[in-house]
Amino acid sequence: MNPVSAGFFAMKKYLISFIILLAIAAGIILSLPATVDVIQIRWMILAYFAFVTLAFHYGIHKSSQGRPQVFVRYFMAATSIKLFLHLGVIVFYAFSHKALAYNFILTFMVFYFVFTAFEVYFTFTGRKDKA
């Protein structure tokens, strides 16, 4: 298989898995009982993580096409930036919406662990294919 079709196959596999992950998350959001405010929070967090995950994977995909040092630098920088971004979102929301802070932080952390595991799995399985 040539590199172009291998890259297309990997991206297709990623997008299908990403859509399945979003569908499972949406199903869980719809099946758990909660108030309207908490349900809105869950949907906002899902949209936030979907955007951040796609942006991160796009950067990983672009940085992996060059030298390995570029990939390592991008991965470390992007991971650090995401960590501070996530922390900032949690702190901002917790201080601005004190009544819903507990539900927000709990939901955010669950999505954080699920999407981080997803990103790490696809980042490093994609790297093994290149080695």
Sequence and secondary structure as in RCSB ss.txt:
>XXXX:A:sequence
MNPVSAGFFAMKKYLISFIILLAIAAGIILSLPATVDVIQIRWMILAYFAFVTLAFHYGIHKSSQGRPQVFVRYF
MAATSIKLFLHLGVIVFYAFSHKALAYNFILTFMVFYFVFTAFEVYFTFTGRKDKA
>XXXX:A:secstr
  HHHHHHHHHHHHHHHHHHHHHHHHHHHHHS   HHHHHHHHHHHHHHHHHHHHHHHHHHHHTTS HHHHHHHH
HHHHHHHHHHHHHHHHHHHHH GGGHHHHHHHHHHHHHHHHHHHHHHHHHHHHHH 
